[in-house]
Amino acid sequence: MPSNSLACLYTLTEDVGSSHLIGEDCEIYIDAYDESNSRIPVRKIIHMIKKANGKGVVCLVGVQTNQFPRAMDLARVFRREGIRTLIGGFHVSGCVSMLPDLPAELKDAISEGITLVAGEIEGRWGRILMDAYLGKLAPLYNLLDEKPPLKGSPPPIMPTELIRRYVGKLTTIDAGRGCPFECSFCTVINVQGRKSRGRTADEVESAIRENFKHGIKQYFITDDNFSRHRDWEEILDRIILLREKERIGIRFIIQVDTACHRIPRFIEKAAKAGCSKVFIGLENINPESLKGTGKKQNNIEHYKEMLMAWRRAGVITCAGYIIGFPDDTYESFMKDLEVIKHELPLDLMEFFILTPLPGSEDHRRLYVDRVWMDPDLNRYDTEHAIVRHKKMSEEEWLRAYHSAWESFYSPEHIETIFRRAGASHRSLGKLTGQVLWFYGSVKYEGVHPLQAGILRMKDRRSRRPGLPLENPLIFYPRQLWELIRCAYSMAGLAWRLHKIRKRVQESPDYRSYTDAAMEPALSSREAEGMS
């Protein structure tokens, strides 16, 4: 997934340069890199800045908690060369927003001359760049108190050469920020706020047109909950006009809550505007677990009604599910998963281990109460158990996580998913590719789908400080073997999925298949009446 923060910083910096806020004689040059798909040319960057008499600044953008140690490794290299360096993103912002004092890693960064930026920089970036230009950067810029309006701010545009490095030439846009709900595990509400702030339909259209000039048609709309954007309908209507009148055929992915189907016309217009996949924060089907997290908007009686509405619209549904709420056990979780498989018509699921990320109420409570949390921030990726669970050992917790992927993407359930898709007159080809990506990433790459790619390239010299460089005669043959093994395994999975798809397509009930999950859902009023 592209970094929307990187795209935002790029256009905001361009705006500072074109407006000459720093001075008429100051020209700004920008280079952008995403280490998820590029090797950072550290020595080249150092050389460029020194050649410009040190008038340069390195900004490590959108740094999440599990990325913070790597950001510090890079920042220290630049600081040793006397280069001004900033770190921003959700880890810094979350800690500053929710904790009574700065944690040790942020204090270390400041003591080493690294500038931290907490919060959003729209309307403030010119001042920070001026400070960098004059060599007067503050240790910490706390911008959390005032949430800037997005209206009137340059929409995020990623450089075309960088977009080409993402699968499908995918780019991002944040139509809005903020979420009105109160989930205790969420960081968004404490960093971006609970009040929705959005871009206008004109600004979204402008970004789409600019990207379309360069052949960019695929989007991930990064709003934590697009269905709660105040101007969702105007934005979707504008995109529909672009598709129908000007043949600008974009496709996009959005994130929504489980009550989005109760908003009149929302699903219908999202599909018409080009929504190809929707991510839904299902989180859990245990009402007691959801109640304890403050996720009051999730009503399990309405899940099926919502999923069938998206299915009728021809949109792929993907649900996020969190493992490790206080009442979870391995047995209870696997039982709940069987209920989901048999009763909810989901196309895809992705699983996460409940992680108290800095910036969430869960983390603040544990931090204040001095409860043990894993000190290795690299592990805060929702794939590791970083706290102790009251009913599961770490081994059981991880077994539940891995068993979830194996169970939902078992050959038997994949066939069921394909049969449901065929009966709904949907493309099995696209769904096959999605299943290959989701299950193959975890099974053969050993990483969450959102962190996976086509080929995992490793740099022998990019190691954590303190670890010795490996012998080239050991490192490169092993990497070659890993690439061959993974490619062979993925090819095998693709072949097995192809055979399942052919079997489904050749079955007599290809278009008439039905099961409990495909039965008509009760309407919201009917469900409420029965309860």
N, C-alpha and C positions, 0 to 999 in steps of 0.2 A: 504493500500500500504506500502511495506517495505521502510525503509529509506536508500537510496543509500549512503547518507553521513555517516551513521553509518557503513555500510559495508566497505566503503573506509577507514575510520579511523581505523577500526579493522585490515585490512590487512597492512596498513601503519605502525601501531604500532607493529604488528608482525615483519615487515621488520626491524624496528629500533632495536627490541630485538635480532633478529637473526644476525644482522650485528655488534652488540656490540658497537654501537656508543657512548653509555653512559659509557661503561667500561666493561672489561672482567668479572668483578666480580658482575655486575649488571644484574639480571634476571628480566624480565618484565612479570607480570601476568595481564591478561586482562579479565574483565567481561563486558558483553554488555547487555543492557536492552532497550526495546522500550516500553515507557509508554502507547502507544496505545493498547498494548495487555498484559502488565505485570504490576504488582504493584512493584514500585521501593523500594527495601529493604534498606531504608535510614539508619536505625540503624545498620544493618549488614555491610554496606559499611563503615560507620564510625568506627565500631569495627575493621574491617579488616585493615584499613589504620593505625589506632592507634597501632595495634598489630605489624605493620611493621615499628614502630618508626616514623610514620608520613610520610614515603617515598611513598606517593601515591598522585594521582591527579584525580579529578573528571572532566570529560569533557562533557558538555552539547552540543550535536552535532546537526547540521542542524536545528537550532532553527529559525522558521519562526516568522513573526510579531505577529500573534495571539497566538503563543506559548511562547512568551518572558516573559509575567507576571508569568506563571507557572515555567519557567526556573529560574527566579529570586527567586521565593519562595523556590525552591529546593536549589539553590546556597546559599541563606542566611543561611539555616540550616547547610550546610557543613562549611561555613565560621565561623559560631559561634563556631564550634568545631576546628577551626584553620586549616582546610583542604584546600589545594590549589584547586581552582575551576576556570574553563575556560568556556566561552560561545562563540560559533561560529555559523555560519549559515547566512541565507539571511537577517535577520533583521539587525544584526550588520554590515554585509558586505554592504548592500544596503545603510544604513545611512552614513557610512564612505565614500562610493563611491560617493554619490550624494549631500550630504548636506554641506553647508559652515561651519557648526560647529556640535558638537555632541549634539543630543537631550537630554533632561533631564534624560530619563531612562538610557541612556548609561553612562552619567556622574555619576548618582547614583550608578551604578554597579561598576565603577572604584573607587569611594569614599569608597565603602564597601570592597575593596580588591579583587574584582572579575576581572580576566583577560579576556579581549575581544580579539577575533581573527577575523580579517576581511580578506576575500579572501581564496584562496586555499592553502593547506599546503604541497602538494607534493614537495619533495626536501627540505622542511623547518621544517618538523615535528620533526626530530631528535634534532635540535637546541632548539626547544621549550620544548621538554621533558627534555633535559639536564638542561635548566633553571629551570624547575620545580623540578628536582632532587636536584639541588643545592640551591633551595629556592630563586632564583633570577628572578622570572617571571616578565616581564614588564607589565605595566597596559594595554597596547594595542599593538598588533602585526598587523600592517597594511601591508598586503601582496598583495594588489590589483594592484600595479604598474606592476608587472611582472606575467604574466599568465604562469604557468608551463606547459611544454609539458606532455601529458599523455603517450606518447610512452616511454616504459621502466619503467613505474611506476607500482607497483603491482595492478592487477585488483581487484575490490571489491569482497570479498567472505564473506558472512554472516555466522556466526556459525550455524551449522545444527539445533541445539536445538532451536535456535531463529527462523529460517525459518519455523519450524513446527507450530509455533503459527499463521502464516498467512494462510488465506483461500487458499486451493489449493497448499500449500507449494510453494508460489510464492517468487521469489527473483529478484534482480535487477542487472543491469550493465549499466554503462555509457560508451557507445562506443565512445562518443565524447562530447565535451562541446562547448558552444558558438553558436550564431545564427547571420546570416548576415543581418537580417531585422531590422527595426527601430520603432517597435510598442511602442507608448508612455506609455502604461500601463504595459509594460514588465519590469521585474527586471533582467532577465537573461543576457540581452545584456550589462547591466551596471556593473554586478558582474563577469560574466564569459567571457564577451567580445563578439565582433561581428565577430571575426576571429575563424573559426572552428579549433579545436584541437582534435585529435582522437587517440584511441588505434589502434594497428595493428590487422589484422585478426588473427595472431598467438596468440596475447594476449587475444582476445575474445574467441578463440578456447580453450585456456588453462583454462579460467574460466569455460567454459561450461563443459569441461571434468572433472574438479575438482568437480563441483557441481553434475554432473551425477553419480559420484562414490557414492554419498549419496542419490541418488534417486531424485534429484532436476531437474525438467524438464520445469518448468514454469518461464517465465521471463517478467519483464517490463523493456524495454530498455529506460532509462530515458533521453536520448538526447532530448533537446527541439525541435529538428527538424532533425530526423535521415536521411531524404532524402537529406540533405545538407552535410552529412558526406562525406569527400573526398574519402574515401575508402569503401563506402557503398556496391559497387558491389563485391569487393573482400571478404568482411565480409559475405555477403549473399551467395556467391559461396562456401565459406568454410563451412557454416552451412548446405547448401544443400548436400555437400559431407559427412558430419557427419551423416546426416539423411539417405542418400541413401547407403553409403558404410558401415557404422558402426552401423546403426540402433539406433542412438542417437536421438530419436524423441522429440526434444524440441518444445515448442510453445511459442510465445511471442507477446507482445503488443508494438506498436511503436507510436510515435507522428510525424506528418508530416504537411507540409503546403498544401494549396489548389491547388498549381501548381505542385504537385509531379507527377501527371499523365503525365506531359509533359517530364519527364525524361525517355528516352528510357530504357525499360526492368525493370524499378524499381518495379512497382506493381507486374508484373509477377514473378520476382525473390523473392520478399518479401513473397508472398503467398507460393511459392514452398519451401522456407526455413522454413516455419512454422508460419508465421504471422497469428494470429487468430482474432485480433481486431486492428483497427487503430483509433487513436484519431486525429481529424482534428480541427484546430483552425478556425472554420467558423466565429465566433465572431459576425457578423452582415451581413444583406443583403442590408442595406441601403448604397449606394455608398458614400453619403456625410459624414455619420458617420465614415466609414472606412478611408476616405481621411483625416479626422481630427485627426486620431490616428497614421498616418504614416504607416498604414498597406497596402502598395501599392501592395503587392503581391497577395491580394485577388481580384479576378475578378469574379463577380457573374455569368457572362455568361458561365464560365467554370466549375462551381460547379457541375452541373448535369453530364457533361462528366466525371469528376473526380470520382464522386460517382458511376456511372455505371461501370467504370473500376474496382473499388474495388469489386463491387457486382459480376461482371463476374468472378473475382478471388476467390470468396467464402469467403471474409473477412468481418467481422462485422464492420460497420462504426459507429463511435460515434463522434458527433460534439459538440464542446463547443460554447456556445452562451452567449454573454455579454449583460446585460440589464442596461441601464442608460447612454448611450451616450448623449451628449448635446441636440440633436434634438429628442430624444425619448420622447414619451408620452405613457400613458397606451394604448390608442386607436391605435396609430401607431404601437406599438410593437405587440399587439395582431393581428393586420392586417398582419404584416410581418410574424408572426408565422403561420397563416393560409396559406400563400403563400408557406412557407417551407413544411408544411404538405402535401399539394396537388401537389407540383411540384418537390420536391427533395426527392429521394429514400433513406432517412436516416433510419438506424435501431434504433439508440439511440441518445438522446440529453441530455446534462447536462447544466444547466443554472447557471450563476454567476452574481452577482451584481457588476457593475463596481466599483473597489476599488483602490484608489491611494496607492498602497503598497510602503513602503520605499524601495528605490532602483530604482523606476521608474521615468521617466521624469514627469509624472503627479503629483507625490507626491512632487518632488523637486520644481516644479512651485508653488504648493499650499503652501508649507512650506515657501519659500522665500517671497511670497506675503502675508503671514500671514493670509491665508484664514482658516476659522474654519474647523477643522477635529476632529472627536470624539477622546477624550483623552484616552478612554478605548481600549487598544490594543487587548484585548480578542475578540473584535468585528471585527477585520480585517481578516475575514475568507471568504470573498466574499459571505456571506449569510446575511449581514447586510448593511444598508445604513449608511455610516460613514461620508459622506459629504452631503451638500445640493444641490439638483438638481434644475436647473433653470426652468424646466417645470413640474416637478412632486413633490408632497409632499412626505414625507417619507412613509406615509400610501399607497399612490398610487404606489410608487416604489416597496414596499414589496408586494403589491397586484399583481403587474405585475409578480414579481418573482414566487410567489406561483401559480398564474394562469397559468404560462408557464408550470409548471410540470403537473398540472391537465389537461391542454388542450392537450399537446403532448401525455400523457399517459392515455387519456380517453379510455374507452372500445372500442369506434368506431375506434379510430386511431390505437390502438393496433391491432385490427383485420386487418386493412389495412396493418400495418407493417408485420403481419404474412402472409397475402395473397401475398405480394410482395416477401417475403422470400420463400414461397412455390413455386411460379412461377419461382424463380431463383434456384430451386433444392438445397436449403440450409436447415440445421438442425433447426427445430423449437424448439427442446428441449433446445439447448444451448441459443437460443434467448429468450426463455421463462424465463430461469434462470437469464439472464441479465436484462430483464424488471422487474422481481421480485425484484432484488437487487436495481436497480436505482430508481424505483418509490416507492417501499416499504420503502426504507431508509428515503426518504423525507416525505412520507405520515404518517408513523407510528413511526419512530425513531426521526423525526424532525431534521435530520442532512443530509448534503450532502453525496451522495453515497461513495465518497472517504474517508469519516470519519466513515463510518458505519462498523458493524461487525455482528457476529452471535448473541451474547448476550452482552448487555451493562451492565457491572458490575461496581458498584460504591463502593468506600471505604468511610465509614462513617467518618474516621479521616482525609481524604484528602479534606480539605476545604481551601478557600482563607483566608489568615490572617485577623483576625477581625471578622469573622463569627463564631457564637457559634456552638459547636458540637450538633447535634440533638439527642434527646432521642432515644435509641435503639428500644424502643417499638413503636416509630413512624417511624423511618428510615427503619427498615428491613421489616415490613409489607407493607410499601409503595413500596419499591423496588421489593418485590415479586409480588405485584399487577402490577407494571409496566412491569415486565418480562412476566407475564401471558397475560396481555392485548396485548403487542406487538406480542408475539408468536401467539396468537389467530388471531390477525388481519393479520399477514403475512400468516398464513395458509389459511385464507379466501381469500386473494388475490391470493395465489397459486392455489386454487381451481377454482377461476374465470378465471384465465389465462389458466388453463387446459381446461376448457369448451370452451373458445374461440379457442384454438388450435385445439381441436377435431372438432369443427364446420368448421374451415377452411380446415382441412385435409379431411373432408367428403364431401366438396362442389364439384360440377361437374367441376368447373374451377380451381381446386387446382393447376394444373401445367400450366394452360393457362391464368390465371388472368393477366389483364393489366390495367393500368390507365395512367393519364397524366405524372406521375413521371417515369413510366416504358418505356415510348416511347423513341426511340433512340435519344441520345443527338447529337446536332450539334458538329462537330469537331471544334477544336480551330480556324482553318483557316476559316471554314464556318461562325462561330460566329463573327469573326473579319470582314469578308467581309460584313455581314449584318449590322454590326454597322457602 
